[in-house]
Amino acid sequence: INHSKLLPDDMSGQTITVTNLGAFGIDVFTPIINQPDSLIVGIGAVYDKLYLDDNNNLEKRNEMKISLTYDHRILDGLNAAKFSLRLKQLLESPLNLLV
């Protein structure tokens, strides 16, 4: 495999994998990409966190960390960041999937 140039056959098949170590209580990890994937998303554990609202009242929120590993030969950093931002928006407001 030539790691500096990709051929069309190198990019066929699946493109994104989601892996979840959160079920094992892992907060953050770095998933390793497998060819022919272009991207892998690592899902961490969901946990409670306290925040101050606009009126300085404590409120409890759920928080979860995600990790993103991508192949720079296929995606540039800007597109990967846009994907990450959109994923964050959808996870925070899943009803937006219906819009």
N, C-alpha and C positions, 0 to 999 in steps of 0.2 A: 504494500500500500504506500503510495506517495502521499505524505501528510501535508504537502504544501499545495497540491492541486486536487480538486475533486472532479470525478467523472460523473455523468448522469446516473450510472448504476450505483455509485457510492451514496447517492441521495434518494434512492427509491425505498419504498417500504414505509415504516412508521416515521413520524417526525417529532412527536413530543411524548415523553413519558412522565408520569406523575408517580413519585415514590413517597411513602408516608412512614416515617419513623416516630411520628407523634404518638401513635398507639402504644409505643414502648416507653413513653415519657421523655423522649429526646426533644429538646427545645429547638436546637439549631444544628444543622449538619451540612456538609458539602456533598451533594450527589455527584456521581461520576457518570459522564455521558457515555452511552454505548452507540457505536455506529450501527445503523445508518441514521440514528436520531440527530436532530439539529438542536434539541433543547431537552433538558430534564428539570422538573420542578420538584423540590424537596419540601414536604409539608411537615412542620414541627407540631409539638403538642399544643393544645389549647389550654390556657390557664387564666385565672382571674387576676386582674390588676386594678388597683385603685387609682382614680383620676379625680381632679378637681373640675367641676363643671363651671359654666360662666358666672355662677353666683357663689363660687367658692364652697360649694357643697361637695362632699365626697360621693362618688358613684363608682360602682363596680362594673367593669367591662371585661369581656372576653378578649384575649389577645392570642395571636398565633403568628409565628415567624415562618416565612417561606424563603427558600434558597433557589437560585436560578443558575444553572450551568448551561452554557451554549457554545456552539461551534462557531468561532469567528470567521471561518471560511464560508459559512452559509449566512449567518446573521451578523450585522454590525451592532455595536453597543447601543446605539440609539433605538433601533427596532426592538432589541431585547428589553431595554428599559421601558419602552412603550407597552410591550406585552406585560411586563411585570406590574406596571401601573394599572393597566386595564384589569388584570387578574385581581389585584388588590381591591379595586372599585367593585368588582362583581362579588367578591367574597364578603365585603363589608355591607353590600346592599343587593342580596341575591334576587330581589324582585325585579331588578333592572334586566335580568335575563329574559323577562317576558316582554320588555319594551323593544 
